[in-house]
Amino acid sequence: MVATTAPRADIPERVARFDRLERAVHWTNATLFLVLLTTGAMLYAGPLSGLVGRRELVRMVHVYSGLVLPVPLLAGIVLRSGRQLREDLRALNRWIPDDFRWLRTRGRDPHVRLGKFNPGQKLNATFVGAAIVVMLATGSIMHWFGYFPNDWRTGATFVHDWFAIALFFVVVGHIWLALADPVALRGMTRGSVTGAWAKHHRARWFDEVTAGTRGPAETANEVTSDAR
């Protein structure tokens, strides 16, 4: 009598990753970031600054884009339809042992099982969130300078400029990595990724979102494999 194993359940063709609200918040913030970086370069980079004809208009666009920057995220958080956004923000702040293993091995350990976001995305989100607060505070001091002493204005200008440079490289790196992985990018443009991508790159998250659709035999096999 030949022993047989339970058939493996099919991997779903697509797995929902980001809902419409999350995508709207992301692309609104991305647009504002690009406006801020562009107008900031026009105002403070020597060669570009000389090309700006309406400097005061560029300055006002820069200031008000910075003031509006936190609004889409805060609105998404408080809206009733922002449940998944709130869950994803909690996931970005939750670190598991496999995240540290991923960092130690630079993502080369095939046994690491990541959640919805990899550690690089978590670090990026932490830095960008902190940068928004710092840039808003220092930019406000620079704009309404009459209310602050000279040393505050000098320090705010120094911090603002260096954070802007750091943000430029972070944003460029983020765009480069997004373009290098079209399947992941589709998750933020169309809302879903392939099931094969999710299982390979985000195994723990894949198990969470597909647990109710898989057979008991497959679930038991994966639990045993994870325990090993």
C-alpha positions in Angstrom: 0.0 0.0 0.0 1.6 3.3 -1.1 1.5 6.2 1.4 0.1 9.4 0.0 0.3 12.9 1.3 -2.5 15.5 1.4 -2.6 17.6 -1.7 -1.3 21.1 -1.3 -3.9 23.8 -1.6 -3.5 26.2 -4.5 -1.8 29.5 -3.9 -4.3 32.3 -4.6 -3.5 34.2 -7.8 -3.7 37.5 -6.0 -3.6 38.7 -2.4 -5.1 42.1 -1.4 -2.3 44.2 0.2 -3.3 47.9 0.4 -6.9 49.3 0.3 -7.9 52.5 -1.5 -7.5 54.8 1.5 -4.0 53.6 2.1 -3.1 54.1 -1.5 -4.6 57.5 -1.6 -2.7 58.5 1.6 0.5 57.1 0.2 0.3 58.9 -3.2 -0.9 62.2 -1.7 2.1 62.2 0.6 4.4 61.1 -2.2 3.3 64.1 -4.3 3.7 66.5 -1.4 7.2 65.1 -0.7 8.2 65.6 -4.4 6.8 69.2 -4.3 8.8 69.9 -1.1 12.0 68.5 -2.4 11.7 70.3 -5.7 10.8 73.7 -4.3 13.4 73.3 -1.6 16.1 72.6 -4.2 14.9 75.7 -6.1 15.1 77.9 -3.0 18.4 76.7 -1.5 20.5 75.1 -4.3 22.6 77.8 -5.9 22.3 77.0 -9.6 18.6 76.2 -9.3 17.9 79.2 -7.2 19.1 81.5 -9.9 16.6 80.0 -12.4 13.6 80.7 -10.2 11.7 83.8 -11.5 9.0 83.9 -8.9 10.9 83.0 -5.8 8.3 84.2 -3.3 5.6 82.0 -5.0 8.0 79.0 -4.8 8.6 79.7 -1.1 4.9 79.9 -0.3 4.3 76.6 -2.2 7.1 75.0 -0.2 5.8 76.3 3.2 2.2 75.3 2.7 3.0 71.9 1.2 5.0 71.3 4.4 2.2 72.4 6.6 -0.3 70.1 4.8 2.1 67.1 4.7 0.8 65.4 7.9 -2.9 66.0 7.1 -3.5 63.0 4.7 -2.0 60.5 7.2 -3.8 62.0 10.2 -7.1 62.1 8.3 -6.6 58.5 7.2 -6.0 57.4 10.8 -9.1 59.0 12.3 -11.5 58.0 9.5 -13.7 55.0 10.1 -12.5 53.5 6.8 -8.9 53.8 8.0 -9.0 50.5 9.9 -6.4 48.8 7.7 -4.2 51.8 7.7 -4.2 51.8 11.5 -3.4 48.1 11.5 -0.5 48.6 9.1 0.9 51.4 11.2 0.9 49.0 14.2 2.6 46.4 12.0 5.3 48.8 11.1 6.0 49.4 14.8 6.0 45.7 15.7 9.3 43.9 15.5 9.7 40.1 15.6 12.8 37.9 15.9 12.8 37.2 12.2 13.1 40.9 11.4 16.4 41.0 13.3 17.5 37.8 11.6 16.7 39.4 8.2 18.9 42.4 9.2 21.8 40.3 10.4 21.8 38.2 7.2 20.9 41.1 4.9 17.9 39.2 3.7 19.8 36.1 2.6 18.4 33.7 5.2 15.8 31.6 3.3 14.2 30.5 6.6 13.2 34.0 7.7 9.4 34.5 7.6 8.5 38.1 7.4 5.2 39.9 8.2 3.6 42.4 5.9 6.6 44.7 5.9 10.3 43.9 5.9 12.7 45.6 8.4 13.9 48.0 5.8 10.4 49.3 5.3 9.9 49.6 9.0 13.1 51.6 9.4 12.1 53.8 6.5 8.7 54.5 8.0 10.2 55.4 11.3 12.7 57.8 9.8 10.2 59.4 7.5 7.7 59.8 10.4 10.3 61.4 12.6 11.6 63.6 9.7 8.1 65.0 9.1 7.9 66.1 12.7 11.4 67.6 12.7 10.9 69.3 9.3 7.6 70.8 10.4 9.0 72.1 13.6 12.2 73.6 12.1 10.4 74.9 9.0 7.9 76.7 11.3 10.7 78.3 13.2 12.3 79.4 9.9 9.1 80.8 8.5 7.8 82.6 11.6 11.3 83.6 12.7 10.2 86.7 14.4 8.9 84.8 17.4 12.2 82.9 18.1 15.7 84.0 19.2 18.6 84.0 16.6 20.3 80.8 17.9 17.0 78.9 17.5 16.7 80.1 13.9 20.3 79.2 13.1 19.9 75.8 14.6 16.6 75.2 12.9 18.1 76.1 9.5 21.0 73.7 10.0 18.8 70.8 11.1 16.2 71.5 8.4 18.8 71.5 5.6 20.5 68.3 6.7 17.2 66.4 7.2 16.2 67.6 3.7 19.4 66.1 2.2 18.8 62.8 4.1 15.2 62.7 3.0 16.3 63.2 -0.6 18.5 60.1 -0.5 15.8 58.1 1.3 13.1 59.0 -1.2 15.4 58.2 -4.1 16.3 54.9 -2.6 12.6 54.2 -1.9 11.7 54.9 -5.6 14.6 52.8 -6.9 13.6 49.8 -4.7 10.0 50.1 -5.7 10.8 50.2 -9.4 13.1 47.2 -8.9 10.2 45.1 -7.7 7.2 45.6 -10.0 5.0 43.1 -8.2 5.4 44.9 -4.9 4.9 48.2 -6.6 1.6 46.9 -8.0 0.4 46.5 -4.4 0.6 50.3 -4.0 -0.8 51.1 -7.5 -3.5 48.5 -7.9 -3.9 47.2 -4.3 -2.8 43.5 -4.7 0.2 41.3 -5.2 0.5 37.8 -6.6 0.0 35.0 -4.2 3.4 33.6 -5.2 5.2 36.8 -4.3 3.4 37.1 -0.9 4.3 33.5 0.0 7.9 33.9 -1.0 8.7 37.4 0.3 6.1 37.7 3.2 5.5 34.2 4.3 4.2 35.1 7.8 1.8 37.7 6.4 0.7 35.3 3.6 -0.2 32.7 6.3 -2.2 35.3 8.2 -4.3 36.6 5.3 -4.9 33.1 3.7 -5.4 31.1 6.9 -9.2 30.9 6.4 -9.0 29.8 2.8 -6.5 26.9 3.1 -7.2 23.3 4.0 -6.4 21.9 7.5 -3.7 19.6 6.1 -1.7 22.5 4.6 -2.2 24.6 7.8 -0.9 21.8 10.0 2.1 21.2 7.7 3.1 24.9 7.8 2.7 25.1 11.6 5.0 22.1 12.0 7.5 23.6 9.5 7.5 26.9 11.3 8.1 25.2 14.6 11.2 23.5 13.2 
